[in-house]
Amino acid sequence: MLLDTASLYFRAYFGVPESVKSPDGIPVNAVRGLLDFIARLVQDHHPDDLVACMDFDWRPQWRVDLIPSYKAHRVAEEAPAGSAEPDEEEVPDTLSPQVPVIEEVLDALGIARIGAAGYEADDVIGTLTARATGPVDIVTGDRDLFQLVDDDRGIRILYPLKGVGTLQITDGTLLREKYGVDGSGYADLALLRGDPSDGLPGVPGIGEKTAAKLLDAYGDLAGIMAAADDPASKLTPAQRKRLTEARPYVEVAPKVVRVATDVPVPDADHALPAGPADPERLEALADRWGLGGSLQRLLATLPR
């Protein structure tokens, strides 16, 4: 089981009241909400391995170089020119201080927490999925990762509809019913359709349904662009014009939209821990932040 950690703690933050606070009055709603999410996931799905995948760079420069609008609307403060630090993401004031606490608690629990410099959590997930030798459940509220669905390999997306108690089990059948594509075609669909939440413009005039029809007719993005160059293809004049005009975008967008599968992730023990890696540290964190029942519920799910 691979967790898109930021996606989940954002959901926890907005789903758990901010009145949930530490003994000295600091909000810990994202911390406790995430712990409850993980407890429910472990309880319901019994993963052998569990990895919290992290955004070490939420807006990698190599993606921005290709499409400058990529996540640009979410930048709170740009990093200085030439800096190795990423741009600062716009995050609620009371969420930012909770992220280091989440990281400390996961480390004390012994839940593998993995990121890679210059890459998003999506890329870490893509790499670990590519390396997996058995079934993989990916927990995320980000539809971008639907591109990793592979029924033959048992790779599914558990997409939270309401917390993690109600999950959309996203497999190839669901993708075909809902979007008209398999996992392998979803990245091309997203590229053509665009995604305002990620600052991806898409091909103007090509919406989701049209993109699905084009992929059904021509197989993949390369087939669609070949059809745009072929006067004998059955594309409408308007579609041909739109695709031709969007060629500069279409040529660079695949590298931006498709998750990386060759990220240099560090070695780590991915096994679900049987108990806390550092019980004393965990107890100190529980007392400091008032993690109470949320932490106890997670500990109760571990395979002692």
C-alpha positions in Angstrom: 0.0 0.0 0.0 1.4 3.3 -1.1 0.1 6.5 0.5 0.0 9.9 -1.4 0.7 11.4 2.0 0.1 15.1 1.2 -3.1 14.3 -0.6 -4.3 12.5 2.6 -3.2 15.1 5.1 -4.8 17.9 3.1 -8.1 15.9 3.2 -7.6 15.2 6.9 -7.0 18.9 7.5 -10.2 20.0 5.8 -12.2 17.0 7.1 -11.4 17.2 10.8 -12.4 20.3 12.8 -9.6 22.8 13.5 -10.8 22.7 17.1 -8.9 19.5 17.5 -5.8 20.9 19.3 -2.8 19.9 21.3 -2.7 20.4 25.1 -1.3 23.9 24.5 -3.9 24.9 21.9 -2.1 24.3 18.6 -4.3 22.7 15.9 -3.4 19.0 15.2 -6.4 18.1 13.1 -4.3 17.1 10.1 -2.0 14.9 12.3 -4.9 13.1 14.1 -6.9 12.9 10.9 -4.1 11.2 9.0 -3.5 8.8 11.8 -7.1 7.8 11.8 -7.0 7.4 8.0 -4.0 5.1 8.2 -5.6 3.1 11.0 -8.8 2.6 8.9 -6.8 1.6 5.8 -4.7 -0.9 7.7 -7.8 -2.3 9.4 -9.8 -2.7 6.2 -7.1 -3.7 3.7 -4.4 -5.5 5.7 -1.3 -4.4 3.7 1.9 -6.4 4.1 3.9 -3.3 3.2 3.0 0.4 3.8 4.9 3.4 2.5 4.1 7.1 3.1 5.3 8.7 -0.1 6.3 12.3 0.2 6.6 15.4 -1.9 10.2 16.5 -1.6 9.5 18.9 -4.5 5.8 19.6 -5.1 6.5 21.6 -8.3 9.7 20.2 -9.9 11.6 22.7 -12.0 12.0 20.2 -14.9 8.2 20.1 -15.2 7.9 23.9 -15.0 10.6 24.3 -17.7 8.4 22.3 -20.0 5.1 23.9 -19.1 5.6 27.2 -17.1 1.9 27.2 -16.0 2.4 23.9 -14.1 0.9 24.5 -10.6 1.8 28.2 -11.0 -1.5 29.3 -9.4 -0.5 27.4 -6.2 2.8 29.2 -5.6 2.8 31.3 -2.5 6.4 32.5 -2.8 8.9 31.8 -5.6 12.3 30.4 -4.6 15.3 32.7 -5.4 16.8 32.2 -8.9 19.3 29.4 -8.8 18.1 28.2 -5.4 18.0 24.4 -4.8 14.9 25.0 -2.7 11.5 24.5 -4.3 8.9 27.3 -4.6 6.7 27.6 -1.5 3.3 26.1 -1.9 0.2 27.9 -0.8 -0.9 26.0 2.3 -3.3 27.0 5.1 -1.4 28.7 7.9 -2.4 26.1 10.5 -1.5 23.1 8.3 2.1 23.9 7.5 3.3 23.5 11.2 1.6 20.1 11.3 3.6 18.6 8.5 6.9 18.2 10.5 4.8 16.6 13.3 3.3 14.1 10.9 6.8 13.3 9.7 8.1 12.8 13.2 5.2 10.6 14.2 5.5 8.4 11.1 9.2 8.0 11.8 8.7 7.0 15.4 6.0 4.5 14.4 8.4 3.0 11.9 6.2 3.5 8.9 8.5 4.0 5.9 8.5 7.6 4.7 10.1 8.0 1.2 10.7 10.9 -1.0 13.3 11.9 -3.6 14.9 15.3 -4.2 13.5 17.0 -7.3 10.4 14.8 -7.5 6.8 14.7 -6.4 5.2 11.9 -4.3 3.4 10.8 -7.6 6.9 10.0 -9.0 7.9 8.0 -5.9 4.6 6.1 -6.2 5.2 5.5 -9.9 8.7 4.2 -9.2 7.7 1.9 -6.3 4.8 0.6 -8.3 7.0 -0.2 -11.3 9.4 -2.1 -9.0 6.6 -4.0 -7.1 6.5 -7.8 -7.6 2.9 -8.2 -6.3 -0.4 -6.3 -6.1 -0.3 -2.6 -5.1 -3.0 -0.4 -3.6 -2.3 3.3 -4.1 -4.3 5.6 -1.8 -4.7 9.1 -3.2 -7.3 11.8 -3.9 -5.4 12.7 -7.1 -6.9 11.4 -10.3 -3.5 11.8 -12.1 -2.4 8.5 -10.6 -5.3 6.6 -12.4 -2.6 6.2 -15.1 -0.9 3.5 -13.0 -4.0 1.2 -12.9 -3.1 -2.2 -14.3 -5.5 -5.1 -13.8 -2.9 -7.6 -15.0 -0.5 -6.6 -12.2 -3.2 -6.0 -9.6 -2.5 -2.3 -9.3 -5.5 -0.3 -8.1 -6.2 3.2 -6.9 -8.2 3.6 -3.6 -9.7 7.0 -4.2 -11.4 8.6 -1.1 -14.9 9.7 -1.7 -15.6 10.5 2.0 -12.6 10.1 4.3 -11.1 6.7 3.7 -14.1 4.8 5.0 -15.8 5.2 1.6 -13.3 4.5 -1.2 -13.7 4.3 -4.9 -11.9 1.1 -5.9 -10.5 2.2 -9.2 -9.5 -0.6 -11.5 -9.5 -1.0 -15.3 -13.2 -1.8 -15.4 -14.2 1.4 -13.6 -11.9 3.5 -15.8 -13.4 2.1 -19.0 -16.9 2.6 -17.7 -16.2 6.2 -16.4 -13.6 7.5 -18.8 -13.5 5.1 -21.8 -9.8 4.3 -21.3 -7.6 1.9 -19.5 -4.9 3.0 -17.0 -2.4 3.2 -19.8 -4.6 5.6 -21.7 -5.5 7.9 -18.8 -2.4 10.1 -19.0 -3.1 10.8 -22.7 -6.8 11.6 -21.8 -5.7 14.0 -19.0 -3.1 15.6 -21.3 -5.7 16.3 -24.0 -8.4 17.3 -21.6 -6.2 19.5 -19.4 -6.4 20.0 -15.7 -6.9 23.5 -14.2 -5.9 22.2 -10.7 -2.4 21.5 -12.0 -2.2 24.4 -14.5 -2.3 22.1 -17.5 -4.0 23.9 -20.4 -4.9 20.8 -22.5 -5.9 21.1 -26.1 -8.5 23.9 -26.5 -11.8 22.5 -27.6 -10.9 18.9 -26.7 -12.9 17.9 -23.6 -12.9 14.6 -21.8 -15.5 12.9 -24.0 -13.9 14.0 -27.2 -10.5 13.0 -25.9 -11.8 9.5 -25.0 -13.4 9.1 -28.5 -10.2 10.1 -30.2 -8.2 7.7 -28.1 -10.7 4.9 -28.9 -10.4 5.7 -32.6 -6.6 6.2 -32.9 -5.2 4.2 -30.0 -2.9 6.7 -28.2 -1.6 10.3 -28.4 0.9 9.4 -31.1 -1.9 7.9 -33.2 -4.1 11.0 -32.8 -1.3 13.4 -33.8 -0.5 11.1 -36.8 -4.2 11.4 -37.8 -3.9 15.2 -37.5 -1.1 15.1 -40.1 -3.1 12.7 -42.4 -5.5 14.5 -44.7 -7.3 11.2 -45.2 -8.1 10.7 -41.5 -11.6 11.1 -40.2 -10.8 14.0 -37.9 -13.1 16.9 -38.3 -11.5 20.1 -39.7 -11.9 21.8 -36.3 -10.2 18.9 -34.5 -7.4 18.8 -36.9 -6.8 22.5 -36.6 -6.9 22.4 -32.7 -4.5 19.5 -32.5 -2.1 21.0 -35.0 -2.1 24.4 -33.2 -1.5 22.6 -29.9 1.4 20.6 -31.2 4.1 22.5 -29.1 2.1 21.7 -25.9 1.4 18.1 -27.0 5.1 17.5 -27.7 6.3 18.4 -24.1 3.2 17.6 -22.0 3.7 13.8 -21.8 6.8 14.2 -19.7 4.9 16.5 -17.4 1.7 14.5 -17.1 3.2 11.0 -16.9 4.6 10.1 -13.5 8.3 9.1 -13.4 9.0 5.5 -12.9 12.8 5.6 -12.5 13.2 7.9 -9.5 16.3 7.3 -7.3 14.4 6.4 -4.1 16.4 5.3 -1.1 16.3 1.8 0.2 14.0 1.3 3.2 12.1 -1.4 5.0 8.6 -1.2 3.6 7.0 -3.8 5.9 4.1 -2.7 8.0 5.7 -2.4 11.5 4.7 -4.8 14.2 5.1 -2.1 16.7 6.6 1.4 17.1 10.2 1.8 16.0 10.9 4.2 18.8 8.3 3.8 21.6 9.8 6.4 23.9 9.9 9.1 21.1 6.4 8.1 20.1 5.1 8.5 23.7 6.8 11.9 24.0 5.1 13.0 20.7 1.8 11.7 21.8 2.0 13.7 25.1 3.3 16.8 23.4 0.6 16.9 20.7 -2.3 15.2 22.4 -2.6 12.4 19.8 -4.7 10.3 22.1 -7.2 7.9 20.6 -6.0 8.5 17.0 -2.6 7.1 17.7 -4.0 4.3 19.9 -6.4 3.2 17.1 -3.5 3.0 14.7 -1.3 1.1 17.1 -4.1 -1.4 17.6 -4.1 -2.2 13.9 -0.4 -3.2 13.8 0.3 -6.9 13.6 1.8 -7.4 17.0 
